[in-house]
Amino acid sequence: MTAALDAAGLAKFVDHTLLKPEATRADVEALIAEGAELGVYSVCISPSFLPVDARGLKVATVCGFPSGKHHSDIKAAEAARSVADGADEVDMVIDVGAAKAGDFAAVQADIAAVRTAIPEPTVLKVIIESAALTDHEIVEVCRAAEAAGADFVKTSTGFHPSGGASVHAVEVMAATVGGRLGVKASGGIRTAGDALAMIEAGATRLGLSGTAAVLAGFEADGGY
């Protein structure tokens, strides 16, 4: 799949992301300008910055971020507000503790609450914090996300001490959802090699904060 990719093609996988707590509106405006110049798929920003003029890019935001330890009705309300404010996509964080406890029914119910609040065509991505989960837990959480009507499963917030995306986690996630859902790799992807490895593993979207550097590296290596 990656053989025919050029830098412009790789950019179309990217949610160009700024979720730092210290980000300002000027930072977000710069992110959007850079994303438009790079030709990314979307920008992913904190919900308090909505609405924005995204210069024709899709707008993604986060929900229950970054801990996931919010009541489901609060997550649902946050997601609905974001969509009302112009978000096209919402990346919600599961209750990772529920997954660690084996309560996958609770994980599914949490996701379903958000899905109900933001019906299609809004895209719902489910952040599972894969680095904190076993392979079995990853599989079960992905199954719960699919059963709840999610559109994507996503590796990481980028804020968890266990780490971000890994090729292995993406492979497990992609095998579980079998092309029925998208797979977003996010967290710690800093080079063109990292990005291509995630796509080879089955990622259909990438969350990048250093998009320009990744694409520049891709071009410097002459493509893949």
QUIJOLIN-V361070 format. One record per residue. RES is the residue in one letter. SS is DSSP state (alpha for helix, beta for strand, coil for the rest). PSI is psi as a letter, one per 40 degrees, with the letter a starting at -180 (999 if undefined). D_LAST is the distance of its C-alpha to the last C-alpha in Angstrom with 1 decimal. Layout:
[[RES & SS & PSI & D_LAST] [RES & SS & PSI & D_LAST]]
This chain:
[[M & coil & d & 10.0] [T & coil & e & 6.5] [A & coil & d & 5.6] [A & coil & e & 7.3] [L & coil & h & 6.5] [D & coil & a & 7.2] [A & alpha & d & 9.2] [A & alpha & d & 12.2] [G & alpha & d & 11.0] [L & alpha & d & 10.1] [A & alpha & d & 13.5] [K & coil & e & 15.2] [F & coil & e & 14.8] [V & beta & h & 16.6] [D & beta & h & 20.3] [H & beta & h & 20.9] [T & beta & h & 23.5] [L & beta & h & 26.7] [L & coil & e & 29.2] [K & coil & h & 30.9] [P & coil & d & 34.7] [E & coil & e & 35.4] [A & coil & i & 33.3] [T & coil & i & 35.5] [R & alpha & d & 35.5] [A & alpha & d & 34.4] [D & alpha & d & 31.3] [V & alpha & d & 30.5] [E & alpha & d & 31.1] [A & alpha & d & 28.7] [L & alpha & d & 26.1] [I & alpha & d & 26.6] [A & alpha & d & 26.5] [E & alpha & d & 23.2] [G & alpha & d & 21.7] [A & alpha & d & 23.0] [E & alpha & d & 21.6] [L & alpha & e & 18.1] [G & coil & f & 18.3] [V & coil & i & 18.2] [Y & coil & d & 19.7] [S & beta & i & 22.6] [V & beta & i & 24.4] [C & beta & h & 26.0] [I & beta & i & 29.3] [S & coil & i & 32.5] [P & alpha & d & 35.1] [S & alpha & e & 37.7] [F & alpha & e & 35.7] [L & coil & i & 35.9] [P & coil & i & 36.5] [V & coil & i & 34.1] [D & coil & h & 33.1] [A & coil & e & 29.4] [R & coil & f & 28.9] [G & coil & e & 27.7] [L & coil & i & 25.3] [K & beta & i & 26.1] [V & beta & h & 28.1] [A & beta & i & 27.7] [T & beta & i & 30.1] [V & beta & i & 31.2] [C & beta & h & 34.4] [G & coil & f & 36.3] [F & coil & i & 34.0] [P & coil & e & 33.3] [S & coil & d & 35.9] [G & coil & e & 36.4] [K & coil & g & 40.1] [H & coil & i & 41.5] [H & coil & i & 43.9] [S & alpha & d & 42.3] [D & alpha & d & 44.5] [I & alpha & d & 43.3] [K & alpha & d & 39.6] [A & alpha & d & 40.5] [A & alpha & d & 42.5] [E & alpha & d & 39.7] [A & alpha & d & 37.2] [A & alpha & d & 39.7] [R & alpha & d & 40.4] [S & alpha & d & 36.8] [V & alpha & d & 36.4] [A & alpha & d & 39.7] [D & coil & e & 38.3] [G & coil & e & 35.3] [A & coil & h & 32.5] [D & coil & d & 30.4] [E & beta & i & 29.0] [V & beta & h & 30.5] [D & beta & h & 29.0] [M & beta & i & 32.0] [V & beta & h & 32.5] [I & coil & i & 34.4] [D & coil & g & 37.3] [V & alpha & d & 35.6] [G & alpha & d & 39.0] [A & alpha & d & 39.9] [A & alpha & d & 36.9] [K & alpha & d & 37.9] [A & coil & e & 41.4] [G & coil & e & 40.3] [D & coil & g & 41.6] [F & alpha & d & 38.9] [A & alpha & d & 41.5] [A & alpha & d & 41.8] [V & alpha & d & 38.0] [Q & alpha & d & 38.0] [A & alpha & d & 41.0] [D & alpha & d & 39.5] [I & alpha & d & 36.4] [A & alpha & d & 38.7] [A & alpha & d & 40.8] [V & alpha & d & 37.9] [R & alpha & d & 36.8] [T & alpha & d & 40.3] [A & alpha & d & 40.5] [I & coil & g & 37.3] [P & coil & i & 37.3] [E & coil & i & 34.6] [P & coil & e & 32.9] [T & coil & h & 32.2] [V & beta & h & 29.2] [L & beta & h & 30.1] [K & beta & i & 27.6] [V & beta & h & 29.2] [I & beta & h & 28.2] [I & coil & e & 29.2] [E & coil & g & 28.7] [S & alpha & d & 27.0] [A & alpha & e & 27.3] [A & alpha & e & 31.1] [L & coil & i & 31.3] [T & coil & i & 31.5] [D & alpha & d & 29.5] [H & alpha & d & 32.7] [E & alpha & d & 33.0] [I & alpha & d & 29.5] [V & alpha & d & 30.2] [E & alpha & d & 33.5] [V & alpha & d & 32.4] [C & alpha & d & 29.7] [R & alpha & d & 32.4] [A & alpha & d & 34.7] [A & alpha & d & 32.2] [E & alpha & d & 31.8] [A & alpha & d & 35.6] [A & coil & e & 36.2] [G & coil & e & 34.1] [A & coil & i & 31.1] [D & coil & d & 27.9] [F & beta & i & 25.4] [V & beta & i & 25.6] [K & beta & i & 24.1] [T & coil & d & 23.7] [S & coil & i & 25.4] [T & coil & d & 27.3] [G & coil & e & 26.0] [F & coil & e & 29.6] [H & coil & h & 30.6] [P & coil & e & 31.5] [S & coil & e & 29.9] [G & coil & a & 26.4] [G & coil & a & 23.5] [A & coil & i & 20.7] [S & coil & i & 19.8] [V & alpha & d & 17.5] [H & alpha & d & 20.7] [A & alpha & d & 22.4] [V & alpha & d & 19.7] [E & alpha & d & 19.9] [V & alpha & d & 23.7] [M & alpha & d & 23.7] [A & alpha & d & 21.5] [A & alpha & d & 23.6] [T & alpha & d & 26.7] [V & alpha & e & 26.1] [G & coil & f & 24.6] [G & coil & e & 23.0] [R & coil & d & 26.3] [L & coil & i & 25.3] [G & beta & i & 22.1] [V & beta & h & 20.7] [K & beta & h & 20.1] [A & beta & h & 18.7] [S & beta & i & 20.4] [G & coil & h & 21.7] [G & coil & e & 20.3] [I & coil & h & 16.6] [R & coil & e & 16.3] [T & coil & i & 12.9] [A & alpha & d & 9.3] [G & alpha & d & 9.1] [D & alpha & d & 12.1] [A & alpha & d & 11.0] [L & alpha & d & 8.1] [A & alpha & d & 10.8] [M & alpha & d & 13.2] [I & alpha & d & 11.6] [E & alpha & d & 11.2] [A & alpha & e & 14.8] [G & coil & e & 16.0] [A & coil & h & 16.0] [T & coil & e & 16.5] [R & beta & i & 17.2] [L & beta & h & 16.6] [G & beta & h & 19.4] [L & beta & h & 18.5] [S & coil & d & 21.1] [G & coil & f & 19.0] [T & alpha & d & 16.6] [A & alpha & d & 16.8] [A & alpha & d & 15.8] [V & alpha & d & 12.8] [L & alpha & d & 11.6] [A & alpha & d & 12.8] [G & alpha & d & 10.9] [F & alpha & d & 7.5] [E & alpha & d & 9.0] [A & alpha & d & 10.5] [D & coil & e & 7.6] [G & coil & f & 6.8] [G & coil & i & 3.8] [Y & coil & 999 & 0.0]]
